[in-house]
Amino acid sequence: MANVSPLQTVTYRESVAEGIAREMRRDPTVVCLGEDIGAAEGVFKTTVGLFTEFGPKRVWDTPISEQAIVGAAMGAAMTGLRPVAEIMFSDFLACCWDYLANEIPKVRYMTGGQVTVPLVVRTANGGGLGFGAQHSQAVENWALTIPGLKIAAPSTPADVVGMMAAAVRSDDPVVFFEHKGLFAAKGPAAPAGHVVELGQAATVRSGSDVTLVALAATVPMALAAAEQLAAGGISVEVIDLRCLVPLDMATVLASVARTSRLLVVEENPFQGGWGATVASIIADEGFTLLDAPVRRVAAACVPLPFADALEDQVIPTTGKVVTAVRQLARY
């Protein structure tokens, strides 16, 4: 796999493989494991070139068993390796949930720091492609309920590379959500040595009327909405959280201090969504900054339909965001 120029435009999926490859070149303890990630180069083609460059001793094809994948990754991490484990669809984190919820995030605490579990569980997350109820969920809110896990969800190709570097180097376990709807998206390639510290949000558009907080695929959605709203005289600031743990609320609070209005756009269901955590912190720490209630645009609390037209009724869309911002600006 050749190094890419920072002036080159690359896809999000290419950046996944590039980000892993950079860390494998840098650190011989980094290994990859998952279903069909070797010679087949991944069902989403996010591991292209890894098997060719690093071979079967560092790129391990596994049985179709999420428990086996994450269990093996946990053992490898506890004994000196830095595994990057792929769970093909984030929905199937449920199949290895005991490891992810009860074992991996608690080892470092329960051993008083004598044993660490420095692993990355990366997975394809989210809807918008009509994959149906069991292959389209946005489940970052599942991981958010578990103390001890870091949670990363990049929205651009460069952030994929930079955040992958930070995730692999972390001594804490990281769940790395790659949005299926972004795999074909293009953007500038990451420069050499690019690292994005986990827990640093990015202000991707400046504005003065309303703050829009987004994550992963809702970031380009928020930017598209902001562009439409600007034509009507509403200035929207868009913040890409990039991570849920650590959560950079300082950037959000600073933005709300400028705009006095906050809308959170999240793809996971409204009930128990991460946006509720953001809203509660704003209520606790930034209540006096607000000139309007905090609003949320999230998925409906129903299984995701297979039909495209029905799926659009359930998950956030640019149109729903535009409508919510207009209502908030008029409050």
C-alpha beads as a LAMMPS data file, in Angstrom:
LAMMPS data file: protein, C-alpha beads

331 atoms
330 bonds

1 atom types
1 bond types

-500.0 500.0 xlo xhi
-500.0 500.0 ylo yhi
-500.0 500.0 zlo zhi

Masses

1 110.0

Atoms # bond

1 1 1 0.000 0.000 0.000
2 1 1 1.597 3.228 -1.174
3 1 1 1.709 6.352 0.944
4 1 1 -0.702 9.035 -0.239
5 1 1 0.028 12.694 -0.848
6 1 1 -1.767 15.163 1.456
7 1 1 -2.852 17.026 -1.710
8 1 1 -4.588 13.890 -3.002
9 1 1 -8.322 13.335 -2.675
10 1 1 -9.188 9.940 -1.211
11 1 1 -12.285 8.101 -0.079
12 1 1 -13.287 7.450 3.505
13 1 1 -12.959 3.666 2.961
14 1 1 -9.441 4.030 1.539
15 1 1 -8.505 6.054 4.594
16 1 1 -9.545 3.250 6.933
17 1 1 -7.007 0.923 5.342
18 1 1 -4.413 3.692 5.165
19 1 1 -4.848 4.573 8.827
20 1 1 -4.403 0.959 9.918
21 1 1 -1.432 0.448 7.592
22 1 1 0.389 3.502 8.955
23 1 1 0.099 2.151 12.491
24 1 1 1.159 -1.353 11.430
25 1 1 4.265 0.082 9.767
26 1 1 5.059 2.159 12.831
27 1 1 4.482 -0.511 15.455
28 1 1 5.101 -4.250 14.880
29 1 1 2.755 -5.159 17.750
30 1 1 -0.272 -3.909 15.799
31 1 1 -2.272 -6.779 14.286
32 1 1 -5.659 -7.010 12.563
33 1 1 -8.349 -9.652 12.864
34 1 1 -11.861 -10.138 11.561
35 1 1 -14.074 -11.879 9.033
36 1 1 -12.788 -11.742 5.434
37 1 1 -10.332 -8.929 6.137
38 1 1 -7.355 -10.796 4.615
39 1 1 -7.262 -11.886 0.976
40 1 1 -10.879 -10.726 0.497
41 1 1 -9.854 -7.257 1.796
42 1 1 -13.070 -6.705 3.753
43 1 1 -16.736 -6.782 2.819
44 1 1 -16.667 -2.960 2.618
45 1 1 -13.142 -2.951 1.113
46 1 1 -11.732 -1.169 4.138
47 1 1 -8.701 -3.459 4.534
48 1 1 -7.424 -3.291 0.957
49 1 1 -3.682 -3.971 0.736
50 1 1 -3.152 -4.996 4.363
51 1 1 -2.864 -8.755 3.770
52 1 1 -0.551 -8.213 0.797
53 1 1 1.771 -5.913 2.751
54 1 1 1.756 -7.543 6.186
55 1 1 0.842 -11.176 5.544
56 1 1 -1.080 -13.784 7.562
57 1 1 1.013 -13.387 10.713
58 1 1 -0.373 -9.880 11.255
59 1 1 -3.685 -9.949 9.362
60 1 1 -5.849 -12.754 10.704
61 1 1 -8.996 -14.044 9.024
62 1 1 -11.341 -15.376 11.683
63 1 1 -14.385 -17.637 11.856
64 1 1 -17.824 -16.027 11.645
65 1 1 -17.960 -15.473 15.391
66 1 1 -18.021 -12.047 16.977
67 1 1 -17.270 -13.620 20.355
68 1 1 -14.181 -15.302 18.932
69 1 1 -12.971 -12.097 17.275
70 1 1 -13.312 -9.843 20.314
71 1 1 -12.265 -12.531 22.776
72 1 1 -9.084 -13.229 20.816
73 1 1 -8.414 -9.492 20.547
74 1 1 -8.796 -9.110 24.293
75 1 1 -6.342 -11.911 25.019
76 1 1 -3.856 -10.593 22.471
77 1 1 -4.063 -7.090 23.950
78 1 1 -3.525 -8.373 27.491
79 1 1 -0.349 -10.167 26.393
80 1 1 1.425 -7.366 24.544
81 1 1 -0.156 -6.866 21.137
82 1 1 -2.292 -3.957 19.923
83 1 1 -5.113 -5.625 18.015
84 1 1 -7.476 -3.888 15.606
85 1 1 -10.551 -6.115 15.504
86 1 1 -13.318 -5.714 12.939
87 1 1 -16.959 -6.450 13.672
88 1 1 -18.451 -6.286 10.193
89 1 1 -21.728 -4.569 11.166
90 1 1 -22.105 -2.601 14.385
91 1 1 -25.460 -4.300 14.984
92 1 1 -23.504 -7.478 15.759
93 1 1 -21.668 -5.906 18.667
94 1 1 -24.632 -7.403 20.510
95 1 1 -23.177 -10.851 19.785
96 1 1 -19.975 -10.061 21.724
97 1 1 -21.515 -7.667 24.221
98 1 1 -20.316 -9.505 27.331
99 1 1 -16.693 -9.009 26.291
100 1 1 -17.295 -5.395 25.300
101 1 1 -19.376 -4.426 28.317
102 1 1 -18.221 -6.647 31.170
103 1 1 -14.669 -7.715 30.428
104 1 1 -12.575 -5.421 28.215
105 1 1 -13.371 -2.026 29.795
106 1 1 -12.929 -3.280 33.369
107 1 1 -9.588 -5.122 33.276
108 1 1 -7.360 -2.086 33.759
109 1 1 -9.440 -0.872 36.714
110 1 1 -9.830 -4.284 38.358
111 1 1 -6.089 -5.010 38.174
112 1 1 -5.076 -1.591 39.460
113 1 1 -3.391 -0.821 36.159
114 1 1 -1.265 -3.975 36.143
115 1 1 -2.976 -5.193 32.963
116 1 1 -4.126 -2.985 30.096
117 1 1 -6.275 -3.893 27.103
118 1 1 -5.044 -1.607 24.298
119 1 1 -7.322 -2.687 21.481
120 1 1 -9.533 -1.104 18.833
121 1 1 -12.874 -2.607 17.875
122 1 1 -13.769 -1.047 14.551
123 1 1 -17.164 -1.522 12.967
124 1 1 -19.426 -0.292 10.145
125 1 1 -22.237 1.744 11.676
126 1 1 -25.397 3.542 10.637
127 1 1 -28.154 3.580 8.076
128 1 1 -29.185 5.396 4.940
129 1 1 -28.381 2.523 2.566
130 1 1 -31.502 0.382 2.946
131 1 1 -29.800 -2.560 4.648
132 1 1 -32.761 -3.286 6.911
133 1 1 -33.401 -3.465 10.630
134 1 1 -30.477 -5.731 11.580
135 1 1 -27.763 -4.109 9.454
136 1 1 -28.531 -0.379 9.575
137 1 1 -28.555 0.692 13.195
138 1 1 -26.504 3.539 14.623
139 1 1 -25.427 2.040 17.947
140 1 1 -22.843 4.450 19.300
141 1 1 -25.258 5.093 22.176
142 1 1 -24.887 1.419 23.198
143 1 1 -21.169 1.888 23.813
144 1 1 -21.767 5.210 25.551
145 1 1 -23.482 3.388 28.410
146 1 1 -20.293 1.459 29.284
147 1 1 -17.673 3.184 31.488
148 1 1 -14.140 2.385 30.366
149 1 1 -14.631 2.505 26.608
150 1 1 -13.474 5.344 24.381
151 1 1 -15.758 6.059 21.424
152 1 1 -14.585 7.536 18.115
153 1 1 -16.705 8.293 15.036
154 1 1 -14.883 10.256 12.308
155 1 1 -16.686 12.090 9.510
156 1 1 -13.849 12.773 7.026
157 1 1 -11.082 10.714 5.403
158 1 1 -8.326 12.694 7.134
159 1 1 -9.989 12.273 10.519
160 1 1 -10.273 8.532 9.911
161 1 1 -6.488 8.325 9.624
162 1 1 -5.704 10.715 12.460
163 1 1 -8.194 9.225 14.876
164 1 1 -7.183 5.672 13.997
165 1 1 -3.621 6.588 14.967
166 1 1 -4.780 7.925 18.320
167 1 1 -7.062 4.929 18.882
168 1 1 -4.376 2.331 18.185
169 1 1 -1.912 4.128 20.457
170 1 1 -4.420 4.425 23.313
171 1 1 -3.860 2.176 26.328
172 1 1 -7.626 2.099 26.819
173 1 1 -10.003 0.156 24.553
174 1 1 -11.582 2.163 21.745
175 1 1 -14.755 1.437 19.793
176 1 1 -14.199 2.984 16.356
177 1 1 -17.403 3.582 14.400
178 1 1 -17.003 3.896 10.616
179 1 1 -20.219 5.086 8.987
180 1 1 -21.327 2.972 6.034
181 1 1 -22.917 5.977 4.373
182 1 1 -19.565 7.778 4.306
183 1 1 -17.388 5.027 2.790
184 1 1 -17.632 6.508 -0.711
185 1 1 -17.255 10.114 0.467
186 1 1 -14.097 11.895 -0.660
187 1 1 -11.845 14.428 0.991
188 1 1 -8.215 15.528 1.332
189 1 1 -5.806 12.781 2.327
190 1 1 -4.224 12.883 5.752
191 1 1 -0.670 14.261 5.829
192 1 1 2.191 12.088 7.009
193 1 1 2.244 11.559 10.762
194 1 1 -1.324 12.806 11.137
195 1 1 -2.763 12.207 14.620
196 1 1 -6.082 13.592 15.904
197 1 1 -6.255 13.409 19.675
198 1 1 -9.382 11.646 20.874
199 1 1 -11.752 14.026 22.609
200 1 1 -11.182 17.102 20.446
201 1 1 -14.264 18.360 18.625
202 1 1 -13.879 20.414 15.445
203 1 1 -15.776 23.565 14.489
204 1 1 -16.291 22.823 10.798
205 1 1 -18.421 25.887 10.013
206 1 1 -18.617 29.165 11.918
207 1 1 -21.930 30.865 12.593
208 1 1 -23.701 33.222 14.967
209 1 1 -27.378 32.224 15.239
210 1 1 -27.605 28.502 16.050
211 1 1 -25.093 25.811 17.061
212 1 1 -25.519 22.456 15.324
213 1 1 -23.729 19.536 17.021
214 1 1 -23.259 16.460 14.837
215 1 1 -21.314 13.204 14.594
216 1 1 -20.154 11.026 11.691
217 1 1 -22.762 11.044 8.877
218 1 1 -24.817 13.802 10.482
219 1 1 -21.866 16.183 9.991
220 1 1 -22.214 16.524 6.184
221 1 1 -25.978 16.572 6.741
222 1 1 -25.595 19.497 9.154
223 1 1 -23.263 21.296 6.755
224 1 1 -25.758 20.895 3.902
225 1 1 -28.522 22.239 6.131
226 1 1 -26.350 25.183 7.195
227 1 1 -25.750 26.047 3.539
228 1 1 -29.476 26.082 2.821
229 1 1 -30.237 28.133 5.919
230 1 1 -27.578 30.710 5.070
231 1 1 -29.563 31.583 1.950
232 1 1 -32.428 32.551 4.252
233 1 1 -30.283 34.652 6.550
234 1 1 -29.751 32.115 9.370
235 1 1 -26.100 31.723 10.348
236 1 1 -25.348 28.214 11.651
237 1 1 -22.213 27.022 13.438
238 1 1 -21.519 23.303 12.915
239 1 1 -19.500 21.279 15.409
240 1 1 -18.225 17.796 14.609
241 1 1 -17.888 16.063 17.986
242 1 1 -15.661 13.329 16.459
243 1 1 -15.667 11.476 19.812
244 1 1 -18.273 10.680 22.423
245 1 1 -15.683 9.515 24.973
246 1 1 -13.792 11.683 25.733
247 1 1 -16.556 14.238 25.082
248 1 1 -15.404 17.763 24.234
249 1 1 -18.173 19.818 25.792
250 1 1 -15.873 22.827 26.199
251 1 1 -16.072 23.445 22.438
252 1 1 -19.859 23.054 22.485
253 1 1 -20.290 25.403 25.441
254 1 1 -18.062 28.019 23.814
255 1 1 -20.180 27.861 20.672
256 1 1 -23.473 28.118 22.556
257 1 1 -22.054 31.172 24.353
258 1 1 -21.843 32.796 20.899
259 1 1 -25.128 31.584 19.404
260 1 1 -27.421 31.027 22.444
261 1 1 -29.217 28.194 20.616
262 1 1 -28.353 24.496 20.302
263 1 1 -29.632 21.715 18.052
264 1 1 -28.145 18.216 18.298
265 1 1 -28.329 15.952 15.224
266 1 1 -27.823 12.259 16.006
267 1 1 -28.621 9.115 14.054
268 1 1 -29.187 6.781 16.978
269 1 1 -32.748 6.602 18.385
270 1 1 -34.019 9.595 20.331
271 1 1 -34.654 7.392 23.358
272 1 1 -31.312 7.012 25.120
273 1 1 -29.388 8.851 22.396
274 1 1 -26.067 10.548 23.071
275 1 1 -27.679 13.892 22.319
276 1 1 -29.503 13.647 25.617
277 1 1 -26.144 13.640 27.396
278 1 1 -25.045 16.736 25.469
279 1 1 -28.354 18.449 26.273
280 1 1 -28.120 17.614 29.975
281 1 1 -24.596 19.028 30.246
282 1 1 -25.703 22.226 28.523
283 1 1 -28.616 22.455 30.970
284 1 1 -26.258 21.954 33.920
285 1 1 -23.331 24.103 32.835
286 1 1 -24.665 26.467 30.192
287 1 1 -28.283 27.184 31.096
288 1 1 -27.725 30.935 31.367
289 1 1 -26.245 30.967 27.851
290 1 1 -29.499 29.813 26.250
291 1 1 -32.197 31.932 24.654
292 1 1 -34.213 28.874 23.581
293 1 1 -34.710 25.236 24.606
294 1 1 -32.144 22.678 23.463
295 1 1 -33.599 20.668 20.566
296 1 1 -32.665 17.263 19.155
297 1 1 -33.129 15.680 15.736
298 1 1 -32.695 11.920 16.100
299 1 1 -33.961 8.644 14.692
300 1 1 -37.434 7.475 15.631
301 1 1 -37.687 4.720 18.242
302 1 1 -38.657 1.995 15.752
303 1 1 -36.768 -0.761 13.914
304 1 1 -35.266 0.606 10.725
305 1 1 -37.331 -0.113 7.591
306 1 1 -35.773 -1.730 4.541
307 1 1 -37.492 0.540 1.991
308 1 1 -35.547 3.729 1.254
309 1 1 -38.599 5.989 1.445
310 1 1 -39.569 4.564 4.828
311 1 1 -36.010 4.677 6.167
312 1 1 -35.897 8.400 5.356
313 1 1 -38.971 8.848 7.535
314 1 1 -37.144 7.299 10.497
315 1 1 -33.590 8.700 10.415
316 1 1 -32.433 12.338 10.362
317 1 1 -32.330 14.107 7.006
318 1 1 -31.155 17.508 5.824
319 1 1 -34.754 18.624 5.462
320 1 1 -35.589 17.701 9.049
321 1 1 -32.540 19.609 10.272
322 1 1 -33.455 22.709 8.253
323 1 1 -36.977 22.679 9.673
324 1 1 -35.752 22.272 13.257
325 1 1 -33.211 25.100 12.935
326 1 1 -35.810 27.476 11.511
327 1 1 -38.147 26.727 14.403
328 1 1 -35.323 27.242 16.904
329 1 1 -34.218 30.510 15.313
330 1 1 -37.789 31.851 15.575
331 1 1 -38.180 30.919 19.241

Bonds

1 1 1 2
2 1 2 3
3 1 3 4
4 1 4 5
5 1 5 6
6 1 6 7
7 1 7 8
8 1 8 9
9 1 9 10
10 1 10 11
11 1 11 12
12 1 12 13
13 1 13 14
14 1 14 15
15 1 15 16
16 1 16 17
17 1 17 18
18 1 18 19
19 1 19 20
20 1 20 21
21 1 21 22
22 1 22 23
23 1 23 24
24 1 24 25
25 1 25 26
26 1 26 27
27 1 27 28
28 1 28 29
29 1 29 30
30 1 30 31
31 1 31 32
32 1 32 33
33 1 33 34
34 1 34 35
35 1 35 36
36 1 36 37
37 1 37 38
38 1 38 39
39 1 39 40
40 1 40 41
41 1 41 42
42 1 42 43
43 1 43 44
44 1 44 45
45 1 45 46
46 1 46 47
47 1 47 48
48 1 48 49
49 1 49 50
50 1 50 51
51 1 51 52
52 1 52 53
53 1 53 54
54 1 54 55
55 1 55 56
56 1 56 57
57 1 57 58
58 1 58 59
59 1 59 60
60 1 60 61
61 1 61 62
62 1 62 63
63 1 63 64
64 1 64 65
65 1 65 66
66 1 66 67
67 1 67 68
68 1 68 69
69 1 69 70
70 1 70 71
71 1 71 72
72 1 72 73
73 1 73 74
74 1 74 75
75 1 75 76
76 1 76 77
77 1 77 78
78 1 78 79
79 1 79 80
80 1 80 81
81 1 81 82
82 1 82 83
83 1 83 84
84 1 84 85
85 1 85 86
86 1 86 87
87 1 87 88
88 1 88 89
89 1 89 90
90 1 90 91
91 1 91 92
92 1 92 93
93 1 93 94
94 1 94 95
95 1 95 96
96 1 96 97
97 1 97 98
98 1 98 99
99 1 99 100
100 1 100 101
101 1 101 102
102 1 102 103
103 1 103 104
104 1 104 105
105 1 105 106
106 1 106 107
107 1 107 108
108 1 108 109
109 1 109 110
110 1 110 111
111 1 111 112
112 1 112 113
113 1 113 114
114 1 114 115
115 1 115 116
116 1 116 117
117 1 117 118
118 1 118 119
119 1 119 120
120 1 120 121
121 1 121 122
122 1 122 123
123 1 123 124
124 1 124 125
125 1 125 126
126 1 126 127
127 1 127 128
128 1 128 129
129 1 129 130
130 1 130 131
131 1 131 132
132 1 132 133
133 1 133 134
134 1 134 135
135 1 135 136
136 1 136 137
137 1 137 138
138 1 138 139
139 1 139 140
140 1 140 141
141 1 141 142
142 1 142 143
143 1 143 144
144 1 144 145
145 1 145 146
146 1 146 147
147 1 147 148
148 1 148 149
149 1 149 150
150 1 150 151
151 1 151 152
152 1 152 153
153 1 153 154
154 1 154 155
155 1 155 156
156 1 156 157
157 1 157 158
158 1 158 159
159 1 159 160
160 1 160 161
161 1 161 162
162 1 162 163
163 1 163 164
164 1 164 165
165 1 165 166
166 1 166 167
167 1 167 168
168 1 168 169
169 1 169 170
170 1 170 171
171 1 171 172
172 1 172 173
173 1 173 174
174 1 174 175
175 1 175 176
176 1 176 177
177 1 177 178
178 1 178 179
179 1 179 180
180 1 180 181
181 1 181 182
182 1 182 183
183 1 183 184
184 1 184 185
185 1 185 186
186 1 186 187
187 1 187 188
188 1 188 189
189 1 189 190
190 1 190 191
191 1 191 192
192 1 192 193
193 1 193 194
194 1 194 195
195 1 195 196
196 1 196 197
197 1 197 198
198 1 198 199
199 1 199 200
200 1 200 201
201 1 201 202
202 1 202 203
203 1 203 204
204 1 204 205
205 1 205 206
206 1 206 207
207 1 207 208
208 1 208 209
209 1 209 210
210 1 210 211
211 1 211 212
212 1 212 213
213 1 213 214
214 1 214 215
215 1 215 216
216 1 216 217
217 1 217 218
218 1 218 219
219 1 219 220
220 1 220 221
221 1 221 222
222 1 222 223
223 1 223 224
224 1 224 225
225 1 225 226
226 1 226 227
227 1 227 228
228 1 228 229
229 1 229 230
230 1 230 231
231 1 231 232
232 1 232 233
233 1 233 234
234 1 234 235
235 1 235 236
236 1 236 237
237 1 237 238
238 1 238 239
239 1 239 240
240 1 240 241
241 1 241 242
242 1 242 243
243 1 243 244
244 1 244 245
245 1 245 246
246 1 246 247
247 1 247 248
248 1 248 249
249 1 249 250
250 1 250 251
251 1 251 252
252 1 252 253
253 1 253 254
254 1 254 255
255 1 255 256
256 1 256 257
257 1 257 258
258 1 258 259
259 1 259 260
260 1 260 261
261 1 261 262
262 1 262 263
263 1 263 264
264 1 264 265
265 1 265 266
266 1 266 267
267 1 267 268
268 1 268 269
269 1 269 270
270 1 270 271
271 1 271 272
272 1 272 273
273 1 273 274
274 1 274 275
275 1 275 276
276 1 276 277
277 1 277 278
278 1 278 279
279 1 279 280
280 1 280 281
281 1 281 282
282 1 282 283
283 1 283 284
284 1 284 285
285 1 285 286
286 1 286 287
287 1 287 288
288 1 288 289
289 1 289 290
290 1 290 291
291 1 291 292
292 1 292 293
293 1 293 294
294 1 294 295
295 1 295 296
296 1 296 297
297 1 297 298
298 1 298 299
299 1 299 300
300 1 300 301
301 1 301 302
302 1 302 303
303 1 303 304
304 1 304 305
305 1 305 306
306 1 306 307
307 1 307 308
308 1 308 309
309 1 309 310
310 1 310 311
311 1 311 312
312 1 312 313
313 1 313 314
314 1 314 315
315 1 315 316
316 1 316 317
317 1 317 318
318 1 318 319
319 1 319 320
320 1 320 321
321 1 321 322
322 1 322 323
323 1 323 324
324 1 324 325
325 1 325 326
326 1 326 327
327 1 327 328
328 1 328 329
329 1 329 330
330 1 330 331
